[in-house]
Every structure is written in C-alpha cells, then in structure tokens.
Amino acid sequence: MENKSAQSRWLNLLFILCLLTPVLFLLLMPGGTMVGGFFWIWLVMLLCFWMMGSMVGIATKPSMEEECPENRLRMLGPDEQPAVIRRVMDVRLATENNGLGMFRGPLREPADQALRDLQAEFDGRSVPLIQEDDELGSLIILMPRVVKEENLDPPSRHGIHWLLFGLTFLTTTWAGAMHQGINLLREPGSINVGLPYSIGLLLILGVHELGHYFMARHHRINVTPPFFIPVPFALGTFGAFIQMKSPTKNRRSLFDVAVAGPLAGLVIAIPALLIGLQSSQVLPPSADAATSMVHGTSVGSSMLFALLAKAVLGDQLQHGYMLQLSPLAFAGWLGLLVTALNLLPIGQLDGGHMARAMFGRRTGETISSVATWSLFLLAIFVWPGLMLWAIIVFFIAGRGTPPLNDITPISLGRRWIGYATFLILATILIPLPHAFWQAAEIYCPYL
C-alpha cells in the first residue's frame, strides 16, 4: 500500500511537470516569442499529452493481485440468484462473469423503487445498476465493490487546482496582450492590456464549471473542483473541467448536472459580450481587419451574436460592415463558442449527457454519432476552423459512466429546459438567415 501511495505521488509530480513544460519551453525560446517555433511547441505539447495519457493509464491499471485470473461466463440458476433481484424483477436470463452479475427481464416495480431496494439490500457490498435492455425490457447489473470505503472519497488536493488556475491566468493574460500586439515578456508593465480578456474568459469558464460542481454536490455526487488547462499560445487555455468520482443516481441528476454548466456560463458570457461590444469598433467594408491583432468577425455568422450586436450598436451596423471586437467582447464571443461546443449532443459533452437523459441510451447514442459526423462535415465544407475542435471532441467525448437508474425518464419541465437549451445552441451555430439580415441591415457571410 505504501509503494502504491509513493507511486501516486510521483505520478502527480510528473503530471504537473508535463503541464509546466510547454510554459518553460516558451520562456526559453529566443525573445519569448512563437515566431519560428510553432512546429516545436506543438511537438512538445503532443509529447506532454502522450506522457500524461500514459501516466493516467499506469495510475488506473490494476495490480496483479487485483486482476481476476479467470474470465468465465456462466449461467445462474434460480437458487443462485439473490432474492431481492427476483423480488424486483421477473428474471428471464441471469449470468455471471468474474463476479459481475447480469439479470435481464421486466421490472416488477418502478425503477427508482427497485434501485432503492437493491441498494438497501446490498448496503455497499455491491453497486447495482438498472439499465435499458432492448430485448427483455431492463437489465440489472451487480458490480462488485473493489475499492475500500476509506478510498472512495479521498481529499482533494486544492493546491493543484489553484496552481493550474494561476498558470491559466498567466497564459490567458499573456494571450490577451498578444492579441493586442504586446509581448508581456518584453513589456511586463503593460499587463493591464491582457486583463480584460483574461478575467472575462476565466470568469466564463469558471462559472460554467462551478455550475456543474454545485449541481453535482446538490445531488450528492462526489466531484472535484475545476481543473484549468493552461497553454502558452493561441487562446491561452484549452478550457476547464471537473472530474466526477461517483456515478449519477438517475437521468434527472445526469440532466441537471449537464445543463447547469452551459446555462451558468451564459449568465457571464452574454453580459461580457454586451459590455465588450460597447467598446468594439465597427469597420466599413473598405477597412482591412486582418492587419489588426484584435479579432474581427462578421455579425451575421451567428443569430444570437447578431441580435446582441444589433441591440448594443443599433444603426452603426450596416450591410457589409464587420466588427473589430474588443478584448472583453472577444472573451464573450469565445464564451458563446465554448457553450455551443459543450452543448453538442456528443458523448460525454454536456449536450451528450442531456440527450441521453432526455431520450435514453439508444436514441442518445444515435444522436451522438450523427452529431459527430455532422461536425466533421461542417469543418470540411463550411468552416475549416472547426476541424481542430472536431478532432478534440472526437478524442475526449467517448462514452461516459451511465446513471445507476437509466430507465426512469426525466420530468416534462426538465425536458422543456433541454429543448430551450438546444435552441440556444442552434441560435449560436446557425448564421442569420438571409431573410432577416437585410431587415436588420447587418452582414451575413454565407451569401
């Protein structure tokens, strides 16, 4: 046990060093600039991510004593089936494989009540799951609890969270200044230039993750504080995430935790965008926005963005004009983009969890596959800038842990909240229709 604890400490240290390596690499480059080193910084980043993935694999690999020597599937007769299983289910098929019991058949009582009865009976000795079964109605899985009770809820290492937040604050401040054409490594006194972008973006990302965090705590789910991901180039961060250490109880808790993050993030992103638009510059068609380090964008590229821009700038927006976003407005615009990407109904993304909770496992997986390939098609034929995000989503949005009760549907009120949230996704991603841009007198780039 002591050797395993020491190994865990060394892995945590190496994990932090891998996160710090790209920052140190940037600082050691001549002049602290990315010029001429873009290939090398990506090579270092990929190497670090590969090492981090390897360490995660080592940390999660069971020891030889924990591995089961046999892998044998056998049928369970009626006398081998727990009495509580036969009480809550009309068992049609029962099997066991390496201590994992699987019982298929229609339930005799509502799934919520059946889960409570199973949990009361096994009382921590096994973890029961109730899932959908396409052939026999429902599936009860009895998973052996192999983790000791005292290890189920280890204390969070808050120092790591604050370290990552501090590094992300530095990288986003540096990125915000670089967007203005200022290198803080050469002009550290100009740090205030990068703060509007940095503070705005970190508030949006942080409140988004805290929405997940507090909703998970409300449902008594074991969850970590947010992890921020610093990168020393481009936007200054790859976002933030929380880690859920215990499964959700049912579809209701899965939906609540998933939808809370995007809605909480929008509470900050939309006001940040409205405030930042007041100091943004409207450029006539003859202006060359590409010569500026501040990001320019067409207003009609998003229905929601067009409505917000028109509400703030009014008659300043005319047909063919572009917007040169202020740093705070750019952070708000990124907040809309991040919210939209998280709401995509794919895998473990927030939208993927929402789709599973609203429509069930089978329909949710179908929606996830369609959305994934649609994202790649949009990146190929509409906006090449989506390709990087499509690749990231493809690798991180695998299948997550299902809720313990994956049968009981969510309430009608939650379903309507889900529809409204997906409508917000559509207003962010869909360009302003041609029939509307002329009436609004703003530019649509897809003519």
C-alpha positions as CSV (number, residue, x, y, z in Angstrom):
1,M,0.0,0.0,0.0
2,E,2.9,2.4,0.8
3,N,4.5,1.6,-2.5
4,K,1.3,2.4,-4.3
5,S,0.9,5.7,-2.4
6,A,4.5,6.7,-3.3
7,Q,3.9,5.8,-6.9
8,S,0.8,8.0,-6.9
9,R,2.8,11.0,-5.5
10,W,5.5,10.6,-8.2
11,L,2.8,10.4,-10.9
12,N,1.2,13.6,-9.6
13,L,4.5,15.3,-9.7
14,L,5.3,14.2,-13.3
15,F,1.8,15.2,-14.3
16,I,2.4,18.8,-13.1
17,L,5.8,18.9,-14.8
18,C,4.2,17.9,-18.1
19,L,1.8,20.8,-17.7
20,L,4.6,23.2,-16.9
21,T,6.9,22.0,-19.7
22,P,5.2,24.0,-22.6
23,V,5.3,27.2,-20.5
24,L,9.0,26.6,-19.7
25,F,9.6,25.9,-23.4
26,L,8.0,29.2,-24.4
27,L,10.1,31.1,-21.8
28,L,13.3,29.6,-23.1
29,M,12.7,30.4,-26.7
30,P,14.6,33.4,-28.1
31,G,12.7,36.6,-27.1
32,G,9.8,34.5,-25.7
33,T,8.0,34.5,-29.0
34,M,6.3,31.8,-31.0
35,V,7.9,33.1,-34.3
36,G,9.7,30.2,-36.0
37,G,8.8,27.8,-33.2
38,F,5.2,26.9,-33.9
39,F,6.1,23.4,-35.0
40,W,8.2,22.8,-32.0
41,I,5.7,24.0,-29.5
42,W,3.1,21.7,-30.9
43,L,5.5,18.8,-30.9
44,V,6.3,19.5,-27.2
45,M,2.6,19.7,-26.4
46,L,1.8,16.4,-28.2
47,L,4.7,14.7,-26.3
48,C,3.4,16.0,-23.0
49,F,-0.1,14.9,-23.7
50,W,1.1,11.5,-24.6
51,M,3.1,11.2,-21.4
52,M,0.1,12.4,-19.4
53,G,-2.1,9.8,-21.0
54,S,0.4,7.1,-20.3
55,M,0.6,8.2,-16.6
56,V,-3.2,8.0,-16.4
57,G,-3.1,4.5,-17.8
58,I,-0.5,3.5,-15.2
59,A,-2.5,5.0,-12.4
60,T,-5.7,3.2,-13.4
61,K,-4.1,-0.2,-14.2
62,P,-5.0,-2.7,-11.5
63,S,-2.3,-4.6,-9.8
64,M,-1.7,-8.3,-10.4
65,E,-3.4,-9.2,-7.1
66,E,-6.5,-7.2,-8.1
67,E,-6.8,-8.9,-11.5
68,C,-9.0,-11.9,-11.8
69,P,-7.2,-14.9,-13.1
70,E,-10.2,-16.3,-14.9
71,N,-12.6,-14.9,-17.5
72,R,-15.5,-17.3,-17.5
73,L,-19.2,-16.6,-18.3
74,R,-21.7,-18.9,-16.6
75,M,-25.5,-19.1,-16.3
76,L,-27.1,-18.6,-12.9
77,G,-29.9,-20.9,-11.7
78,P,-32.9,-19.6,-9.7
79,D,-31.3,-20.8,-6.5
80,E,-28.1,-18.8,-7.2
81,Q,-30.0,-15.5,-7.9
82,P,-30.3,-13.1,-5.0
83,A,-33.8,-13.0,-3.5
84,V,-34.1,-9.2,-3.8
85,I,-33.3,-9.5,-7.6
86,R,-36.2,-11.9,-8.1
87,R,-38.4,-9.7,-6.0
88,V,-37.9,-6.5,-8.1
89,M,-37.6,-8.3,-11.5
90,D,-39.1,-11.1,-13.4
91,V,-35.7,-12.6,-14.3
92,R,-35.6,-14.2,-17.7
93,L,-31.9,-14.6,-18.1
94,A,-29.1,-14.4,-15.4
95,T,-25.4,-14.7,-16.0
96,E,-22.1,-14.1,-14.0
97,N,-18.7,-13.2,-15.4
98,N,-15.8,-12.6,-13.0
99,G,-18.1,-11.6,-10.1
100,L,-20.2,-9.3,-12.3
101,G,-23.9,-10.4,-12.2
102,M,-26.3,-9.5,-15.0
103,F,-30.0,-10.1,-14.8
104,R,-32.4,-9.4,-17.6
105,G,-36.2,-9.2,-17.7
106,P,-39.1,-6.8,-17.0
107,L,-39.2,-5.0,-13.6
108,R,-41.9,-5.8,-11.1
109,E,-41.9,-2.2,-9.7
110,P,-40.8,1.3,-10.7
111,A,-37.0,1.6,-11.4
112,D,-36.5,4.2,-8.7
113,Q,-38.0,1.9,-6.0
114,A,-36.2,-1.1,-7.4
115,L,-32.8,0.8,-7.1
116,R,-33.6,1.8,-3.5
117,D,-34.5,-1.8,-2.6
118,L,-31.3,-3.1,-4.2
119,Q,-29.1,-0.5,-2.5
120,A,-30.7,-1.2,0.9
121,E,-30.2,-4.9,0.5
122,F,-26.5,-4.9,-0.7
123,D,-25.6,-1.9,1.5
124,G,-22.3,-1.1,-0.2
125,R,-21.2,-4.7,-0.8
126,S,-22.1,-4.4,-4.5
127,V,-23.1,-1.5,-6.7
128,P,-26.4,-2.1,-8.5
129,L,-27.2,-0.5,-11.9
130,I,-30.5,-0.6,-13.7
131,Q,-30.2,-0.2,-17.5
132,E,-32.4,-0.4,-20.5
133,D,-32.5,-3.8,-22.4
134,D,-33.6,-3.7,-26.0
135,E,-34.9,-7.3,-25.9
136,L,-36.2,-8.1,-22.3
137,G,-37.1,-4.6,-21.0
138,S,-34.5,-4.0,-18.4
139,L,-31.1,-5.1,-17.2
140,I,-29.8,-5.2,-13.6
141,I,-26.0,-5.3,-13.2
142,L,-24.4,-6.1,-9.8
143,M,-20.9,-4.7,-9.8
144,P,-18.5,-5.9,-7.0
145,R,-17.2,-3.0,-4.9
146,V,-13.4,-3.4,-5.2
147,V,-12.5,-0.1,-3.7
148,K,-12.2,0.2,0.1
149,E,-14.6,2.6,1.7
150,E,-12.0,4.9,3.0
151,N,-10.6,5.4,-0.5
152,L,-13.9,6.3,-2.1
153,D,-13.7,9.9,-1.2
154,P,-10.0,11.0,-1.0
155,P,-9.4,14.6,0.0
156,S,-9.0,17.0,-3.0
157,R,-5.5,18.5,-3.4
158,H,-6.6,22.1,-3.6
159,G,-3.0,23.2,-4.3
160,I,-3.1,21.6,-7.7
161,H,-6.4,23.4,-8.6
162,W,-5.0,26.8,-7.5
163,L,-1.7,26.2,-9.3
164,L,-3.5,25.4,-12.6
165,F,-5.8,28.4,-12.2
166,G,-2.8,30.7,-11.6
167,L,-0.9,29.3,-14.6
168,T,-4.1,29.7,-16.7
169,F,-4.5,33.3,-15.5
170,L,-0.9,34.0,-16.6
171,T,-1.2,32.3,-20.0
172,T,-4.6,33.9,-20.8
173,T,-3.3,37.4,-19.7
174,W,-0.3,36.8,-22.0
175,A,-2.5,35.7,-24.8
176,G,-4.8,38.7,-24.3
177,A,-1.9,41.1,-24.6
178,M,-0.5,39.3,-27.6
179,H,-3.9,39.8,-29.3
180,Q,-3.2,43.5,-28.9
181,G,0.3,43.2,-30.3
182,I,2.1,43.4,-26.9
183,N,4.5,40.8,-25.7
184,L,4.4,40.9,-21.9
185,L,7.8,39.1,-21.7
186,R,9.3,42.3,-23.2
187,E,6.8,44.8,-21.7
188,P,5.7,43.4,-18.4
189,G,4.4,46.8,-17.3
190,S,1.6,46.5,-19.9
191,I,0.0,43.6,-18.1
192,N,-3.3,45.6,-17.8
193,V,-3.7,45.2,-21.5
194,G,-4.3,41.5,-21.2
195,L,-6.6,41.6,-18.1
196,P,-10.0,42.3,-19.8
197,Y,-9.7,39.2,-22.0
198,S,-8.1,37.0,-19.2
199,I,-10.6,37.9,-16.5
200,G,-13.6,37.7,-18.8
201,L,-12.7,34.3,-20.2
202,L,-11.7,32.8,-16.8
203,L,-15.0,34.0,-15.3
204,I,-17.0,32.4,-18.1
205,L,-15.1,29.1,-17.9
206,G,-15.0,29.1,-14.1
207,V,-18.7,29.8,-13.6
208,H,-19.5,27.2,-16.2
209,E,-17.6,24.5,-14.2
210,L,-18.9,25.8,-10.9
211,G,-22.5,25.3,-12.3
212,H,-21.6,21.6,-12.8
213,Y,-19.8,21.5,-9.4
214,F,-22.6,22.9,-7.2
215,M,-25.4,21.0,-9.0
216,A,-23.4,17.7,-8.6
217,R,-23.0,18.5,-4.8
218,H,-26.7,19.2,-4.7
219,H,-27.3,15.7,-6.0
220,R,-24.7,14.3,-3.6
221,I,-22.3,13.3,-6.3
222,N,-18.6,13.1,-5.4
223,V,-16.9,15.7,-7.6
224,T,-13.6,17.6,-7.8
225,P,-13.2,21.4,-8.0
226,P,-12.4,22.7,-11.5
227,F,-9.1,21.9,-13.3
228,F,-8.0,24.7,-15.6
229,I,-5.8,23.8,-18.6
230,P,-3.1,26.5,-19.4
231,V,-1.4,26.6,-22.8
232,P,1.2,29.2,-23.7
233,F,-0.1,30.2,-27.1
234,A,-3.3,30.9,-29.1
235,L,-6.2,31.5,-26.6
236,G,-4.1,30.8,-23.5
237,T,-6.2,27.9,-22.4
238,F,-7.9,24.7,-23.5
239,G,-10.7,25.3,-21.1
240,A,-11.5,23.7,-17.7
241,F,-13.2,20.5,-16.5
242,I,-14.3,18.8,-13.3
243,Q,-14.0,15.1,-12.5
244,M,-16.9,13.1,-11.2
245,K,-15.7,10.4,-8.9
246,S,-19.1,8.7,-8.4
247,P,-21.9,7.9,-10.9
248,T,-25.1,9.9,-11.1
249,K,-28.1,8.3,-9.5
250,N,-30.6,8.6,-12.3
251,R,-31.4,10.5,-15.5
252,R,-32.7,13.5,-13.6
253,S,-29.4,14.1,-11.8
254,L,-27.5,13.4,-15.0
255,F,-29.5,16.1,-16.8
256,D,-29.3,18.6,-14.0
257,V,-25.5,18.4,-13.7
258,A,-25.1,18.6,-17.5
259,V,-27.4,21.6,-18.2
260,A,-26.2,23.6,-15.2
261,G,-22.8,24.4,-16.7
262,P,-23.7,25.9,-20.0
263,L,-26.6,28.0,-18.5
264,A,-24.3,29.3,-15.8
265,G,-21.6,30.1,-18.3
266,L,-24.1,32.1,-20.5
267,V,-25.0,34.2,-17.4
268,I,-21.5,35.6,-17.6
269,A,-20.8,35.3,-21.4
270,I,-23.7,37.3,-22.6
271,P,-23.2,40.3,-20.2
272,A,-19.5,40.2,-21.0
273,L,-20.3,40.3,-24.7
274,L,-22.8,43.2,-24.3
275,I,-20.3,45.3,-22.3
276,G,-17.4,44.5,-24.6
277,L,-19.4,45.4,-27.7
278,Q,-19.8,49.0,-26.5
279,S,-16.0,49.4,-26.9
280,S,-15.7,47.4,-30.1
281,Q,-15.1,49.1,-33.4
282,V,-17.5,48.9,-36.4
283,L,-15.4,48.6,-39.6
284,P,-16.7,49.7,-43.1
285,P,-16.3,47.2,-46.0
286,S,-13.2,49.1,-47.2
287,A,-11.3,48.5,-43.8
288,D,-8.8,45.8,-43.6
289,A,-9.4,44.0,-40.3
290,A,-6.7,41.4,-41.0
291,T,-4.0,43.9,-40.3
292,S,-5.0,44.3,-36.7
293,M,-4.1,41.9,-33.9
294,V,-7.6,42.4,-32.4
295,H,-10.1,39.8,-33.7
296,G,-12.6,40.8,-36.3
297,T,-15.8,38.9,-37.1
298,S,-18.9,39.2,-39.3
299,V,-22.0,39.9,-37.2
300,G,-24.3,37.6,-39.2
301,S,-22.2,34.5,-38.6
302,S,-24.5,33.7,-35.6
303,M,-28.1,34.5,-35.0
304,L,-27.6,35.1,-31.2
305,F,-24.5,37.2,-31.8
306,A,-26.3,39.2,-34.4
307,L,-29.2,40.0,-32.1
308,L,-26.9,41.0,-29.3
309,A,-24.7,43.2,-31.6
310,K,-27.7,44.9,-33.0
311,A,-29.1,45.6,-29.6
312,V,-25.9,47.3,-28.5
313,L,-24.7,49.0,-31.7
314,G,-28.0,49.7,-33.4
315,D,-27.7,51.8,-36.6
316,Q,-23.9,51.7,-36.5
317,L,-24.2,48.2,-38.1
318,Q,-24.9,48.4,-41.8
319,H,-24.8,45.9,-44.7
320,G,-21.3,44.7,-45.4
321,Y,-19.7,46.0,-42.1
322,M,-17.5,44.0,-39.9
323,L,-16.9,44.1,-36.1
324,Q,-13.4,44.5,-34.6
325,L,-14.0,43.0,-31.2
326,S,-12.6,44.5,-28.0
327,P,-10.7,42.0,-25.7
328,L,-13.7,41.7,-23.4
329,A,-16.1,41.2,-26.4
330,F,-13.8,38.6,-27.8
331,A,-13.9,36.7,-24.5
332,G,-17.7,36.9,-24.5
333,W,-17.8,35.6,-28.1
334,L,-15.5,32.8,-27.1
335,G,-17.9,32.1,-24.2
336,L,-20.7,31.6,-26.8
337,L,-18.5,29.3,-28.9
338,V,-17.4,27.2,-25.9
339,T,-21.0,26.9,-24.7
340,A,-22.1,25.8,-28.2
341,L,-19.3,23.2,-28.4
342,N,-20.2,21.8,-24.9
343,L,-23.9,21.6,-25.9
344,L,-23.2,19.5,-28.9
345,P,-25.1,16.2,-28.3
346,I,-22.0,14.1,-28.4
347,G,-20.6,11.5,-26.0
348,Q,-19.5,12.9,-22.6
349,L,-20.1,16.6,-23.6
350,D,-22.8,18.4,-21.7
351,G,-25.1,18.1,-24.7
352,G,-24.4,14.3,-25.0
353,H,-25.4,13.8,-21.3
354,M,-28.5,15.9,-21.9
355,A,-29.5,13.9,-25.0
356,R,-29.1,10.6,-23.1
357,A,-31.1,11.8,-20.2
358,M,-33.9,13.2,-22.4
359,F,-34.1,10.4,-25.0
360,G,-32.5,7.3,-23.5
361,R,-29.3,5.4,-24.2
362,R,-30.1,4.0,-27.7
363,T,-31.5,7.2,-29.1
364,G,-28.8,9.3,-27.4
365,E,-26.0,7.2,-29.0
366,T,-27.6,7.6,-32.4
367,I,-27.9,11.4,-32.0
368,S,-24.2,11.4,-30.8
369,S,-23.0,9.6,-33.9
370,V,-24.9,11.8,-36.3
371,A,-23.7,15.0,-34.5
372,T,-20.1,13.8,-34.5
373,W,-20.0,13.2,-38.3
374,S,-22.0,16.4,-38.9
375,L,-19.3,18.4,-37.1
376,F,-16.6,16.9,-39.3
377,L,-18.7,17.7,-42.5
378,L,-19.2,21.3,-41.3
379,A,-15.5,21.6,-40.8
380,I,-14.7,20.3,-44.3
381,F,-17.3,22.1,-46.3
382,V,-18.3,25.2,-44.3
383,W,-15.7,26.4,-41.8
384,P,-12.2,24.8,-41.7
385,G,-11.7,26.4,-38.3
386,L,-14.0,23.8,-36.8
387,M,-11.6,20.9,-37.7
388,L,-9.4,21.4,-34.6
389,W,-12.4,21.4,-32.3
390,A,-13.9,18.4,-34.2
391,I,-10.7,16.4,-33.6
392,I,-10.6,17.4,-29.9
393,V,-14.3,16.5,-29.4
394,F,-13.7,13.1,-31.2
395,F,-10.9,12.2,-28.7
396,I,-12.4,13.4,-25.5
397,A,-16.1,12.7,-26.0
398,G,-16.2,9.0,-25.5
399,R,-18.8,7.1,-23.6
400,G,-19.3,8.0,-20.0
401,T,-20.5,6.1,-17.0
402,P,-24.3,5.6,-17.2
403,P,-26.5,6.6,-14.3
404,L,-27.4,3.9,-11.8
405,N,-31.0,4.1,-12.8
406,D,-31.0,4.6,-16.6
407,I,-34.7,3.8,-17.1
408,T,-36.8,6.4,-15.2
409,P,-37.5,9.3,-17.6
410,I,-36.9,13.0,-16.6
411,S,-39.8,15.3,-15.9
412,L,-41.7,17.3,-18.5
413,G,-40.2,20.6,-17.1
414,R,-36.7,19.3,-17.4
415,R,-37.5,18.2,-21.0
416,W,-38.6,21.7,-21.9
417,I,-35.5,23.2,-20.4
418,G,-33.5,20.8,-22.5
419,Y,-35.3,21.8,-25.7
420,A,-34.8,25.5,-24.8
421,T,-31.1,24.9,-24.2
422,F,-30.7,23.1,-27.6
423,L,-32.5,26.0,-29.2
424,I,-29.8,28.3,-27.7
425,L,-27.2,26.0,-29.3
426,A,-29.0,26.5,-32.7
427,T,-29.0,30.3,-32.4
428,I,-25.3,30.3,-31.7
429,L,-24.3,28.0,-34.5
430,I,-26.8,28.9,-37.2
431,P,-25.9,32.1,-39.3
432,L,-28.5,34.8,-39.5
433,P,-31.0,33.8,-42.3
434,H,-30.9,35.8,-45.5
435,A,-34.5,36.9,-45.0
436,F,-33.5,38.6,-41.7
437,W,-30.1,40.2,-42.4
438,Q,-31.4,42.6,-44.9
439,A,-34.2,43.8,-42.5
440,A,-31.6,44.1,-39.7
441,E,-29.1,45.7,-42.1
442,I,-26.2,43.5,-41.0
443,Y,-23.8,41.3,-42.9
444,C,-24.2,37.6,-43.5
445,P,-21.0,35.9,-44.7
446,Y,-22.7,33.0,-46.4
447,L,-24.3,34.8,-49.4
